[in-house]
Amino acid sequence: MIMEVDAVKILIVEDEKSIADVEKAYMLREGYEADIAADGLEALKMFNEGAYELVILDLMLPGMQGESVCREIRRSSSVPIIMVTAKSGEDDVIAGLDAGADDYIIKPFSPRVLMARIRANIRGSAPFDPENGEIITVGEHLVIDSTRFTVTKNGEYIPLTKNEFMIFSKMASRQDKTWTRDELITYALGYEYDAFERSIDSYIKNIRKKLSDPDHENGYIKTVHGFGYRISE
């Protein structure tokens, strides 16, 4: 069945042509546009020249590694990035998330599973309900606009990725609540997520780094050891 989508443009970064061709074929069947880059440098060139709304990024690439490509993209864009890896070790997955990836999928995988991950990571595809789209404030200087999907600090835009925004805005909608890791990761991705427990820790680490200031060195998020996270007072 072909989905009705608004021609979302996806960049596939994969050096194995047979895999890239299969991924592209499935994307075209579902109504997406897709281009293929065979290495990291080509990927960055294409990304900078094209208006891509999602990136499928293989971790192991010739020349420039996927983690480095991810970091370079994150310097200028919060576009969703799904990391593809043949490594199932926890440290390898966490390294990709720390580099700024929103999600990951481990080879070998079903193309249908990849399509589900794509739908879950495209902005607006996951359920979003923090207080029905209102403005939320955290502290004196941080403002979350859940209609425009933006976070500003002292009027300055903070470039959170989709999943970082989903996690932080959900926490901010109930600042008196301590959230478990499972609650946050399942909410952000919109489906039951088979992830390492440390996956959410990587998202929190990146949020803290982007939001930190002298008065909130922990990025407005407090760790509740043995349970999860909450907005710090």
N, CA, C and O of each residue as an XYZ file, in Angstrom:
932
protein
N       0.842     -1.201      0.000
C       0.000      0.000      0.000
C       0.877      1.249      0.000
O       1.789      1.348      0.820
N       0.633      2.185     -0.876
C       1.426      3.401     -0.976
C       0.856      4.463     -0.056
O      -0.341      4.746     -0.094
N       1.698      5.044      0.760
C       1.258      6.084      1.684
C       1.145      7.421      0.978
O       1.870      7.691      0.020
N       0.243      8.246      1.448
C       0.129      9.605      0.958
C       1.025     10.490      1.811
O       0.696     10.785      2.960
N       2.150     10.914      1.258
C       3.071     11.776      1.973
C       3.412     12.966      1.100
O       3.202     12.937     -0.112
N       3.938     14.010      1.713
C       4.238     15.239      0.996
C       5.664     15.228      0.469
O       6.447     16.128      0.773
N       6.003     14.223     -0.310
C       7.291     14.140     -0.990
C       8.457     14.475     -0.069
O       9.304     15.302     -0.407
N       8.498     13.839      1.083
C       9.627     14.012      1.994
C      10.892     13.531      1.299
O      10.909     12.457      0.699
N      11.945     14.327      1.382
C      13.194     14.024      0.688
C      14.200     13.427      1.666
O      14.518     14.031      2.691
N      14.699     12.231      1.339
C      15.579     11.481      2.231
C      16.934     11.253      1.573
O      17.013     10.940      0.385
N      17.998     11.412      2.355
C      19.349     11.116      1.883
C      19.801      9.792      2.489
O      19.850      9.649      3.710
N      20.132      8.822      1.630
C      20.653      7.524      2.055
C      22.169      7.559      1.935
O      22.702      7.780      0.847
N      22.864      7.342      3.043
C      24.328      7.317      3.023
C      24.758      5.882      3.293
O      24.749      5.425      4.436
N      25.133      5.178      2.231
C      25.405      3.739      2.311
C      26.383      3.349      1.204
O      26.137      3.635      0.032
N      27.496      2.694      1.571
C      28.501      2.339      0.571
C      28.221      0.999     -0.106
O      28.833      0.698     -1.131
N      27.319      0.193      0.435
C      26.945     -1.066     -0.210
C      25.772     -0.805     -1.148
O      24.641     -0.598     -0.708
N      26.060     -0.817     -2.451
C      25.075     -0.410     -3.447
C      23.793     -1.242     -3.386
O      22.694     -0.702     -3.520
N      23.930     -2.547     -3.185
C      22.739     -3.404     -3.175
C      21.794     -3.025     -2.040
O      20.575     -3.023     -2.216
N      22.359     -2.703     -0.873
C      21.539     -2.296      0.272
C      20.886     -0.946      0.005
O      19.696     -0.758      0.258
N      21.681     -0.007     -0.511
C      21.161      1.333     -0.793
C      20.030      1.285     -1.815
O      19.032      1.993     -1.679
N      20.190      0.443     -2.844
C      19.162      0.345     -3.881
C      17.848     -0.210     -3.326
O      16.769      0.255     -3.694
N      17.943     -1.204     -2.439
C      16.735     -1.766     -1.829
C      16.046     -0.722     -0.952
O      14.827     -0.566     -1.008
N      16.830     -0.007     -0.143
C      16.261      1.027      0.717
C      15.554      2.090     -0.120
O      14.440      2.505      0.201
N      16.209      2.525     -1.191
C      15.616      3.558     -2.038
C      14.325      3.057     -2.682
O      13.346      3.799     -2.763
N      14.315      1.807     -3.138
C      13.119      1.261     -3.782
C      11.926      1.267     -2.832
O      10.813      1.614     -3.229
N      12.157      0.886     -1.588
C      11.069      0.898     -0.604
C      10.596      2.321     -0.322
O       9.398      2.555     -0.165
N      11.521      3.263     -0.255
C      11.138      4.652      0.000
C      10.297      5.212     -1.142
O       9.305      5.903     -0.912
N      10.702      4.909     -2.376
C       9.938      5.385     -3.524
C       8.542      4.769     -3.537
O       7.572      5.437     -3.895
N       8.436      3.501     -3.149
C       7.126      2.837     -3.090
C       6.195      3.520     -2.096
O       4.979      3.540     -2.289
N       6.765      4.076     -1.038
C       5.935      4.727     -0.015
C       5.731      6.212     -0.289
O       5.122      6.916      0.517
N       6.234      6.685     -1.415
C       5.968      8.056     -1.808
C       7.024      9.068     -1.427
O       6.830     10.268     -1.619
N       8.142      8.603     -0.889
C       9.230      9.510     -0.539
C      10.131      9.747     -1.745
O      10.126      8.964     -2.695
N      10.901     10.827     -1.703
C      11.996     11.029     -2.638
C      13.272     10.581     -1.942
O      13.401     10.746     -0.729
N      14.219     10.015     -2.689
C      15.436      9.515     -2.056
C      16.630      9.633     -2.986
O      16.532      9.353     -4.181
N      17.757     10.048     -2.427
C      19.031     10.085     -3.130
C      20.038      9.253     -2.351
O      19.875      9.028     -1.151
N      21.084      8.794     -3.041
C      22.094      7.936     -2.426
C      23.466      8.586     -2.491
O      23.875      9.088     -3.537
N      24.178      8.574     -1.360
C      25.585      8.979     -1.299
C      26.384      7.766     -0.848
O      25.996      7.085      0.102
N      27.505      7.489     -1.528
C      28.266      6.269     -1.260
C      29.381      6.450     -0.244
O      29.980      5.468      0.193
N      29.669      7.684      0.137
C      30.697      7.911      1.157
C      30.383      9.196      1.921
O      29.472      9.942      1.562
N      31.155      9.438      2.977
C      30.870     10.558      3.857
C      31.013     11.920      3.209
O      30.170     12.794      3.412
N      32.065     12.114      2.434
C      32.291     13.412      1.802
C      31.205     13.726      0.779
O      30.721     14.856      0.703
N      30.825     12.718     -0.007
C      29.737     12.914     -0.967
C      28.436     13.231     -0.236
O      27.640     14.050     -0.696
N      28.226     12.578      0.902
C      27.011     12.814      1.685
C      26.924     14.254      2.156
O      25.869     14.880      2.049
N      28.023     14.787      2.677
C      28.017     16.170      3.161
C      27.782     17.151      2.024
O      27.057     18.132      2.189
N      28.389     16.893      0.872
C      28.198     17.765     -0.281
C      26.731     17.760     -0.713
O      26.146     18.816     -0.956
N      26.145     16.571     -0.806
C      24.747     16.471     -1.219
C      23.823     17.089     -0.178
O      22.859     17.770     -0.527
N      24.114     16.853      1.098
C      23.259     17.402      2.145
C      23.271     18.924      2.116
O      22.224     19.556      2.260
N      24.434     19.512      1.933
C      24.547     20.971      1.921
C      23.881     21.596      0.699
O      23.508     22.769      0.719
N      23.736     20.811     -0.359
C      23.148     21.345     -1.586
C      21.664     21.008     -1.734
O      20.970     21.606     -2.555
N      21.178     20.052     -0.940
C      19.788     19.608     -1.071
C      18.978     19.893      0.177
O      19.529     20.085      1.261
N      17.667     19.919      0.015
C      16.768     20.185      1.147
C      16.249     18.857      1.693
O      15.082     18.514      1.500
N      17.107     18.125      2.365
C      16.725     16.807      2.889
C      16.039     16.941      4.244
O      16.417     17.767      5.076
N      15.027     16.111      4.442
C      14.250     16.151      5.682
C      14.548     14.983      6.612
O      14.044     14.932      7.734
N      15.367     14.045      6.146
C      15.783     12.917      6.976
C      17.005     12.282      6.332
O      17.139     12.268      5.108
N      17.902     11.751      7.173
C      19.120     11.101      6.681
C      19.200      9.689      7.249
O      19.049      9.486      8.454
N      19.439      8.709      6.366
C      19.742      7.336      6.770
C      21.250      7.192      6.644
O      21.778      7.228      5.533
N      21.954      7.030      7.758
C      23.413      7.149      7.768
C      24.083      5.872      8.259
O      23.930      5.487      9.418
N      24.828      5.217      7.365
C      25.584      4.033      7.757
C      26.774      4.462      8.616
O      27.440      5.452      8.314
N      27.032      3.718      9.676
C      28.125      4.060     10.583
C      29.485      3.803      9.960
O      30.407      4.602     10.125
N      29.618      2.684      9.237
C      30.899      2.292      8.649
C      30.946      2.717      7.187
O      30.306      2.105      6.332
N      31.704      3.763      6.909
C      31.818      4.296      5.560
C      33.288      4.396      5.162
O      34.152      4.526      6.030
N      33.586      4.335      3.856
C      34.971      4.540      3.424
C      35.375      5.994      3.612
O      34.592      6.906      3.346
N      36.589      6.199      4.066
C      37.058      7.566      4.284
C      36.496      8.146      5.563
O      36.895      7.749      6.657
N      35.585      9.073      5.434
C      34.988      9.747      6.579
C      33.923      8.869      7.225
O      32.956      8.483      6.567
N      34.088      8.552      8.495
C      33.165      7.662      9.193
C      31.804      8.324      9.446
O      31.674      9.548      9.444
N      30.804      7.474      9.663
C      29.453      7.968      9.861
C      29.304      8.894     11.048
O      28.545      9.861     10.984
N      30.018      8.615     12.138
C      29.941      9.483     13.316
C      30.397     10.894     12.975
O      29.791     11.869     13.422
N      31.465     11.009     12.182
C      31.973     12.331     11.795
C      30.988     13.045     10.883
O      30.794     14.255     11.001
N      30.368     12.302      9.976
C      29.350     12.888      9.103
C      28.191     13.420      9.937
O      27.686     14.515      9.691
N      27.779     12.635     10.921
C      26.677     13.037     11.795
C      27.006     14.335     12.525
O      26.178     15.242     12.593
N      28.206     14.419     13.066
C      28.604     15.635     13.793
C      28.624     16.853     12.876
O      28.223     17.945     13.280
N      29.089     16.666     11.641
C      29.130     17.786     10.702
C      27.723     18.259     10.352
O      27.474     19.463     10.281
N      26.810     17.328     10.135
C      25.424     17.709      9.848
C      24.820     18.451     11.033
O      24.095     19.431     10.861
N      25.125     17.976     12.233
C      24.566     18.590     13.437
C      25.094     20.006     13.685
O      24.503     20.757     14.461
N      26.180     20.369     13.045
C      26.703     21.735     13.198
C      25.747     22.760     12.598
O      25.763     23.927     12.989
N      24.911     22.329     11.648
C      24.045     23.291     10.966
C      22.589     22.862     10.847
O      21.759     23.635     10.369
N      22.262     21.637     11.275
C      20.902     21.150     11.046
C      20.443     20.220     12.161
O      21.246     19.499     12.754
N      19.138     20.246     12.439
C      18.529     19.325     13.404
C      17.683     18.276     12.688
O      16.807     17.666     13.302
N      17.934     18.059     11.395
C      17.198     17.065     10.618
C      17.318     15.694     11.287
O      18.393     15.354     11.782
N      16.239     14.897     11.316
C      16.339     13.559     11.908
C      17.383     12.696     11.199
O      17.438     12.663      9.970
N      18.203     12.002     11.977
C      19.230     11.105     11.449
C      19.036      9.721     12.059
O      19.038      9.564     13.280
N      18.869      8.720     11.197
C      18.791      7.330     11.643
C      20.115      6.662     11.306
O      20.486      6.570     10.136
N      20.818      6.204     12.309
C      22.105      5.561     12.117
C      21.908      4.078     11.839
O      21.163      3.396     12.542
N      22.586      3.586     10.802
C      22.546      2.164     10.460
C      23.901      1.560     10.791
O      24.933      2.079     10.364
N      23.906      0.471     11.546
C      25.176     -0.115     11.957
C      25.119     -1.634     11.955
O      24.083     -2.233     12.247
N      26.250     -2.247     11.620
C      26.373     -3.702     11.714
C      26.900     -4.101     13.074
O      26.996     -5.288     13.385
N      27.242     -3.112     13.888
C      27.771     -3.365     15.221
C      26.630     -3.326     16.235
O      25.903     -2.337     16.327
N      26.482     -4.394     16.979
C      25.395     -4.458     17.952
C      25.855     -4.130     19.363
O      25.056     -4.153     20.299
N      27.149     -3.823     19.524
C      27.656     -3.499     20.848
C      27.083     -2.196     21.372
O      26.866     -1.253     20.612
N      26.841     -2.146     22.662
C      26.233     -0.971     23.277
C      27.083      0.272     23.073
O      26.545      1.340     22.780
N      28.392      0.160     23.220
C      29.261      1.329     23.094
C      29.201      1.925     21.694
O      29.249      3.146     21.546
N      29.096      1.084     20.659
C      29.027      1.579     19.286
C      27.733      2.355     19.045
O      27.738      3.409     18.408
N      26.633      1.823     19.557
C      25.346      2.504     19.401
C      25.341      3.824     20.154
O      24.895      4.841     19.625
N      25.833      3.813     21.384
C      25.865      5.029     22.191
C      26.744      6.088     21.540
O      26.421      7.275     21.594
N      27.854      5.677     20.924
C      28.733      6.636     20.246
C      27.986      7.348     19.126
O      28.153      8.552     18.934
N      27.162      6.610     18.386
C      26.379      7.229     17.322
C      25.343      8.194     17.853
O      25.153      9.273     17.291
N      24.667      7.820     18.932
C      23.684      8.719     19.538
C      24.357      9.950     20.120
O      23.828     11.056     20.014
N      25.520      9.768     20.734
C      26.263     10.907     21.271
C      26.688     11.866     20.165
O      26.798     13.070     20.393
N      26.926     11.334     18.966
C      27.315     12.178     17.835
C      26.145     13.002     17.316
O      26.336     13.942     16.544
N      24.919     12.645     17.743
C      23.758     13.432     17.350
C      22.684     12.681     16.599
O      21.697     13.285     16.179
N      22.844     11.360     16.413
C      21.807     10.585     15.729
C      20.541     10.536     16.581
O      20.608     10.535     17.810
N      19.393     10.496     15.918
C      18.112     10.428     16.620
C      17.705      8.995     16.938
O      17.015      8.741     17.926
N      18.132      8.072     16.105
C      17.669      6.696     16.214
C      18.739      5.805     15.602
O      19.676      6.298     14.975
N      18.604      4.495     15.780
C      19.533      3.569     15.153
C      18.811      2.288     14.783
O      17.776      1.950     15.357
N      19.377      1.581     13.814
C      18.858      0.285     13.409
C      20.055     -0.594     13.086
O      21.014     -0.139     12.463
N      20.003     -1.850     13.506
C      21.148     -2.743     13.384
C      20.951     -3.714     12.224
O      19.902     -4.349     12.114
N      21.968     -3.832     11.351
C      21.948     -4.796     10.254
C      22.098     -6.208     10.809
O      22.779     -6.405     11.815
N      21.466     -7.198     10.161
C      20.500     -7.062      9.060
C      19.122     -6.668      9.589
O      18.768     -7.000     10.721
N      18.355     -5.966      8.774
C      17.026     -5.531      9.192
C      16.058     -5.634      8.023
O      16.465     -5.644      6.861
N      14.794     -5.709      8.340
C      13.755     -5.729      7.322
C      13.522     -4.313      6.807
O      13.448     -3.379      7.606
N      13.405     -4.128      5.481
C      13.084     -2.798      4.957
C      11.799     -2.229      5.552
O      11.667     -1.014      5.697
N      10.854     -3.098      5.896
C       9.606     -2.623      6.505
C       9.866     -2.007      7.876
O       9.210     -1.040      8.262
N      10.828     -2.570      8.610
C      11.195     -1.994      9.902
C      11.826     -0.624      9.693
O      11.543      0.311     10.441
N      12.676     -0.501      8.682
C      13.284      0.794      8.382
C      12.218      1.822      8.034
O      12.303      2.970      8.470
N      11.213      1.427      7.252
C      10.138      2.357      6.903
C       9.394      2.827      8.150
O       9.008      3.992      8.251
N       9.197      1.909      9.102
C       8.525      2.294     10.348
C       9.368      3.298     11.117
O       8.838      4.253     11.685
N      10.679      3.085     11.136
C      11.564      4.026     11.823
C      11.536      5.393     11.137
O      11.560      6.427     11.804
N      11.487      5.392      9.817
C      11.417      6.653      9.078
C      10.146      7.411      9.445
O      10.195      8.605      9.742
N       9.017      6.724      9.426
C       7.750      7.387      9.754
C       7.772      7.950     11.172
O       7.236      9.028     11.427
N       8.395      7.211     12.095
C       8.434      7.654     13.487
C       9.348      8.849     13.694
O       9.165      9.612     14.643
N      10.331      9.021     12.815
C      11.312     10.081     13.012
C      11.045     11.342     12.211
O      11.644     12.385     12.476
N      10.157     11.259     11.238
C       9.823     12.465     10.487
C       9.023     13.400     11.385
O       8.077     12.976     12.050
N       9.399     14.648     11.401
C       8.742     15.621     12.282
C       7.236     15.612     12.067
O       6.739     15.695     10.944
N       6.525     15.506     13.198
C       5.075     15.519     13.140
C       4.457     14.146     13.028
O       3.239     14.014     13.154
N       5.273     13.091     12.788
C       4.684     11.763     12.655
C       4.418     11.113     13.992
O       3.507     10.296     14.125
N       5.228     11.482     15.004
C       5.007     10.917     16.336
C       3.964     11.747     17.070
O       3.840     12.944     16.811
N       3.214     11.139     17.978
C       2.202     11.895     18.728
C       2.832     12.982     19.569
O       3.898     12.789     20.153
N       2.172     14.124     19.630
C       2.726     15.245     20.385
C       1.596     15.961     21.095
O       0.645     16.406     20.453
N       1.687     16.080     22.419
C       0.562     16.659     23.130
C       0.895     17.491     24.355
O       0.000     17.723     25.167
N       2.152     17.967     24.547
C       2.391     18.740     25.760
C       1.422     19.909     25.897
O       1.604     20.972     25.303
N       0.385     19.673     26.703
C      -0.607     20.704     27.029
C      -1.211     21.341     25.788
O      -1.446     22.549     25.743
N      -1.464     20.493     24.761
C      -2.196     20.930     23.569
C      -1.574     22.135     22.873
O      -2.289     23.034     22.431
N      -0.272     22.157     22.775
C       0.390     23.162     21.963
C       0.583     24.502     22.617
O       0.627     25.515     21.918
N       0.701     24.555     23.924
C       0.862     25.846     24.567
C       2.331     26.226     24.713
O       3.230     25.440     24.413
N       2.550     27.447     25.178
C       3.891     27.918     25.490
C       4.246     27.455     26.901
O       3.476     27.660     27.839
N       5.409     26.834     27.046
C       5.864     26.333     28.338
C       7.158     27.043     28.701
O       8.054     27.162     27.866
N       7.266     27.516     29.937
C       8.498     28.157     30.394
C       9.192     27.258     31.409
O       8.552     26.583     32.214
N      10.512     27.270     31.346
C      11.342     26.539     32.302
C      12.336     27.535     32.885
O      13.161     28.092     32.161
N      12.256     27.757     34.190
C      13.093     28.788     34.783
C      12.658     30.164     34.311
O      11.499     30.376     33.956
N      13.601     31.097     34.312
C      13.271     32.474     33.940
C      13.529     32.784     32.473
O      12.998     33.764     31.948
N      14.341     31.961     31.797
C      14.810     32.375     30.478
C      14.513     31.393     29.349
O      14.752     31.708     28.183
N      13.997     30.212     29.673
C      13.806     29.178     28.658
C      12.333     29.082     28.278
O      11.470     28.971     29.149
N      12.042     29.123     26.965
C      10.665     29.090     26.470
C      10.527     27.979     25.431
O      11.310     27.896     24.485
N       9.517     27.128     25.623
C       9.222     26.046     24.689
C       7.909     26.358     23.986
O       6.883     26.557     24.637
N       7.942     26.400     22.656
C       6.732     26.595     21.856
C       6.409     25.259     21.206
O       7.043     24.876     20.222
N       5.423     24.544     21.752
C       5.127     23.199     21.270
C       4.298     23.192     19.993
O       4.026     22.122     19.448
N       3.894     24.354     19.505
C       3.235     24.443     18.206
C       4.263     24.576     17.093
O       4.140     23.947     16.042
N       5.271     25.393     17.330
C       6.320     25.618     16.335
C       7.515     24.678     16.501
O       8.449     24.712     15.701
N       7.486     23.841     17.539
C       8.593     22.918     17.808
C       9.907     23.670     18.012
O      10.936     23.297     17.449
N       9.868     24.735     18.823
C      11.072     25.530     19.054
C      11.343     25.696     20.542
O      10.429     25.696     21.366
N      12.621     25.838     20.860
C      13.066     26.179     22.207
C      13.965     27.399     22.093
O      14.884     27.425     21.273
N      13.702     28.414     22.917
C      14.540     29.608     22.923
C      15.023     29.887     24.340
O      14.325     29.613     25.317
N      16.218     30.433     24.432
C      16.785     30.840     25.719
C      17.222     32.287     25.594
O      18.088     32.616     24.784
N      16.609     33.161     26.411
C      16.852     34.599     26.297
C      16.593     35.086     24.875
O      17.288     35.970     24.373
N      15.580     34.495     24.230
C      15.209     34.896     22.884
C      16.022     34.261     21.778
O      15.729     34.469     20.601
N      17.039     33.490     22.131
C      17.912     32.864     21.132
C      17.462     31.430     20.871
O      17.241     30.660     21.806
N      17.329     31.079     19.593
C      16.877     29.748     19.195
C      17.909     28.686     19.559
O      19.099     28.851     19.293
N      17.445     27.585     20.175
C      18.306     26.460     20.531
C      17.981     25.306     19.584
O      16.851     24.817     19.596
N      18.936     24.854     18.760
C      18.645     23.843     17.733
C      18.601     22.418     18.265
O      19.550     21.657     18.072
N      17.513     22.048     18.931
C      17.333     20.669     19.365
C      16.868     19.808     18.193
O      16.145     20.283     17.317
N      17.283     18.548     18.180
C      16.746     17.622     17.191
C      15.304     17.284     17.560
O      14.835     17.635     18.643
N      14.607     16.600     16.654
C      13.214     16.241     16.909
C      13.071     15.460     18.209
O      12.247     15.804     19.056
N      13.868     14.413     18.367
C      13.713     13.582     19.557
C      14.160     14.301     20.821
O      13.572     14.102     21.884
N      15.192     15.134     20.721
C      15.594     15.940     21.874
C      14.458     16.870     22.285
O      14.171     17.033     23.471
N      13.813     17.480     21.284
C      12.689     18.372     21.583
C      11.535     17.607     22.223
O      10.949     18.062     23.206
N      11.214     16.452     21.664
C      10.106     15.661     22.199
C      10.352     15.288     23.654
O       9.452     15.388     24.487
N      11.569     14.859     23.955
C      11.905     14.449     25.322
C      11.842     15.634     26.276
O      11.218     15.549     27.334
N      12.487     16.741     25.906
C      12.560     17.882     26.815
C      11.196     18.532     27.011
O      10.841     18.894     28.132
N      10.429     18.683     25.940
C       9.116     19.321     26.065
C       8.151     18.452     26.870
O       7.317     18.969     27.613
N       8.267     17.139     26.724
C       7.419     16.249     27.519
C       7.741     16.405     29.001
O       6.830     16.485     29.825
N       9.016     16.448     29.346
C       9.413     16.644     30.736
C       8.924     17.991     31.254
O       8.458     18.097     32.388
N       9.034     19.018     30.414
C       8.651     20.365     30.836
C       7.145     20.506     31.018
O       6.691     21.382     31.754
N       6.366     19.655     30.356
C       4.912     19.735     30.491
C       4.438     19.294     31.869
O       3.333     19.643     32.286
N       5.272     18.523     32.583
C       4.974     18.106     33.953
C       6.260     18.258     34.767
O       6.977     17.284     34.996
N       6.542     19.482     35.199
C       7.813     19.756     35.854
C       7.878     19.230     37.283
O       8.933     19.256     37.916
N       6.732     18.749     37.788
C       6.702     18.157     39.121
C       6.910     16.643     39.083
O       6.960     15.997     40.130
N       7.029     16.084     37.895
C       7.083     14.628     37.720
C       8.502     14.153     37.433
O       9.262     14.825     36.735
N       8.851     12.999     37.974
C      10.090     12.323     37.603
C       9.752     11.271     36.558
O       8.879     10.429     36.773
N      10.449     11.322     35.423
C      10.145     10.465     34.280
C      11.120      9.294     34.223
O      12.323      9.467     34.418
N      10.594      8.109     33.954
C      11.471      6.962     33.768
C      12.079      7.017     32.369
O      11.559      7.697     31.484
N      13.169      6.305     32.180
C      13.795      6.238     30.863
C      12.836      5.636     29.833
O      12.743      6.130     28.710
N      12.132      4.584     30.208
C      11.202      3.944     29.276
C      10.089      4.893     28.849
O       9.710      4.908     27.678
N       9.565      5.680     29.772
C       8.503      6.632     29.433
C       8.985      7.631     28.393
O       8.274      7.916     27.430
N      10.174      8.160     28.576
C      10.686      9.204     27.691
C      11.030      8.667     26.310
O      10.686      9.286     25.303
N      11.705      7.522     26.249
C      12.127      7.010     24.945
C      10.935      6.519     24.130
O      10.902      6.704     22.914
N       9.953      5.894     24.787
C       8.769      5.419     24.077
C       7.942      6.591     23.570
O       7.420      6.549     22.456
N       7.820      7.638     24.383
C       7.067      8.813     23.954
C       7.743      9.502     22.773
O       7.080      9.854     21.797
N       9.054      9.696     22.857
C       9.769     10.444     21.829
C       9.690      9.770     20.468
O       9.510     10.442     19.453
N       9.824      8.446     20.438
C       9.850      7.747     19.163
C       8.483      7.252     18.720
O       8.315      6.848     17.569
N       7.507      7.279     19.612
C       6.153      6.973     19.197
C       5.840      5.506     19.008
O       4.790      5.164     18.463
N       6.736      4.626     19.449
C       6.481      3.191     19.370
C       7.325      2.493     20.413
O       8.239      3.088     20.984
N       7.014      1.211     20.666
C       7.792      0.455     21.638
C       9.209      0.309     21.113
O       9.426     -0.284     20.056
N      10.145      0.832     21.825
C      11.506      0.987     21.341
C      12.429      0.000     22.043
O      12.614      0.070     23.258
N      13.005     -0.915     21.277
C      13.917     -1.907     21.831
C      15.304     -1.293     21.864
O      16.075     -1.439     20.916
N      15.622     -0.611     22.947
C      16.863      0.157     23.013
C      17.642     -0.172     24.268
O      17.098     -0.660     25.259
N      18.939      0.113     24.195
C      19.740      0.032     25.395
C      19.270      1.109     26.364
O      18.844      2.183     25.939
N      19.343      0.832     27.645
C      18.914      1.805     28.647
C      19.680      3.107     28.502
O      19.140      4.181     28.766
N      20.945      3.017     28.082
C      21.775      4.210     27.972
C      21.399      5.093     26.785
O      21.921      6.201     26.667
N      20.509      4.636     25.902
C      20.111      5.457     24.761
C      19.521      6.780     25.220
O      19.899      7.834     24.710
N      18.598      6.739     26.177
C      17.995      7.979     26.658
C      19.038      8.851     27.328
O      18.943     10.078     27.281
N      20.038      8.231     27.955
C      21.099      9.011     28.589
C      21.853      9.843     27.558
O      22.278     10.959     27.856
N      22.024      9.312     26.349
C      22.703     10.061     25.289
C      21.884     11.269     24.856
O      22.436     12.348     24.642
N      20.568     11.095     24.725
C      19.710     12.230     24.389
C      19.789     13.303     25.474
O      19.918     14.488     25.169
N      19.713     12.891     26.736
C      19.772     13.845     27.843
C      21.112     14.574     27.845
O      21.164     15.782     28.075
N      22.182     13.849     27.591
C      23.516     14.456     27.543
C      23.568     15.560     26.496
O      24.104     16.638     26.755
N      23.011     15.295     25.304
C      23.027     16.289     24.237
C      22.135     17.486     24.563
O      22.492     18.624     24.261
N      20.977     17.235     25.176
C      20.094     18.340     25.571
C      20.795     19.233     26.584
O      20.777     20.457     26.455
N      21.410     18.625     27.589
C      22.110     19.398     28.614
C      23.210     20.264     28.009
O      23.385     21.419     28.395
N      23.939     19.703     27.069
C      25.029     20.445     26.438
C      24.504     21.680     25.709
O      25.115     22.747     25.763
N      23.374     21.530     25.030
C      22.818     22.638     24.257
C      22.152     23.701     25.130
O      22.132     24.876     24.766
N      21.610     23.298     26.271
C      20.850     24.232     27.106
C      21.622     24.780     28.293
O      21.131     25.675     28.981
N      22.812     24.268     28.549
C      23.531     24.642     29.769
C      23.873     26.124     29.803
O      24.111     26.743     28.765
N      23.896     26.688     31.012
C      24.356     28.050     31.248
C      24.913     28.091     32.670
O      24.772     27.114     33.406
N      25.541     29.198     33.077
C      26.170     29.237     34.406
C      25.232     28.896     35.552
O      25.669     28.349     36.565
N      23.938     29.214     35.407
C      22.985     28.950     36.485
C      22.364     27.557     36.404
O      21.765     27.080     37.368
N      22.512     26.910     35.246
C      21.926     25.578     35.058
C      22.941     24.699     34.329
O      22.752     24.364     33.160
N      24.005     24.332     35.014
C      25.063     23.558     34.387
C      24.589     22.180     33.941
O      25.195     21.570     33.061
N      23.515     21.690     34.540
C      22.985     20.381     34.152
C      21.947     20.479     33.039
O      21.220     19.519     32.786
N      21.872     21.635     32.370
C      20.944     21.780     31.257
C      19.494     21.692     31.654
O      18.671     21.200     30.882
N      19.161     22.160     32.849
C      17.788     22.198     33.351
C      17.220     20.810     33.664
O      16.037     20.690     33.983
N      18.032     19.780     33.580
C      17.549     18.418     33.810
C      18.311     17.786     34.970
O      19.542     17.765     34.983
N      17.574     17.280     35.929
C      18.167     16.635     37.103
C      18.062     15.118     36.974
O      17.013     14.589     36.607
N      19.165     14.421     37.281
C      19.148     12.963     37.311
C      18.600     12.480     38.651
O      19.062     12.907     39.709
N      17.624     11.598     38.599
C      17.104     10.951     39.805
C      17.647      9.527     39.780
O      17.096      8.659     39.103
N      18.713      9.293     40.508
C      19.438      8.032     40.423
C      18.545      6.837     40.740
O      17.798      6.833     41.719
N      18.645      5.830     39.888
C      17.859      4.626     40.061
C      16.454      4.716     39.507
O      15.690      3.755     39.589
N      16.097      5.891     38.930
C      14.733      6.055     38.423
C      14.702      6.690     37.044
O      14.211      6.075     36.097
N      15.216      7.912     36.909
C      15.144      8.583     35.623
C      15.561     10.033     35.707
O      16.622     10.353     36.243
N      14.707     10.933     35.164
C      15.052     12.349     35.072
C      13.842     13.225     35.391
O      12.696     12.785     35.299
N      14.121     14.469     35.768
C      13.079     15.463     35.976
C      13.655     16.841     35.681
O      14.873     17.010     35.627
N      12.781     17.825     35.489
C      13.218     19.202     35.311
C      13.745     19.710     36.647
O      13.093     19.554     37.680
N      14.933     20.321     36.623
C      15.518     20.836     37.863
C      14.884     22.163     38.232
O      14.449     22.918     37.362
N      14.833     22.442     39.520
C      14.195     23.668     40.000
C      15.154     24.835     39.928
O      14.792     25.954     40.292
